[in-house]
């Protein structure tokens, strides 16, 4: 898993407050016990930095993580 850093202070020390996800229809496809399809939904996690106290969020989508202020 990729390390997520606070966009305010640069530390990776945060509490997850809550998460949301989009509700696009997704049909997982499995082959030999491994999922071979990618979930097209956006998963957003809202956080509070335990170092500086500011809030931020990050979104996971198709294996990429984007951090938001």
Buried (B, 14 or more C-beta within 10 A) or exposed (E): EEEBBBBBEEEEEBEEEEEEBEEEEEEEEEEEEEEEEEBEBBBBBBBBBEEBEBBBBBBBBEEEBEEEE
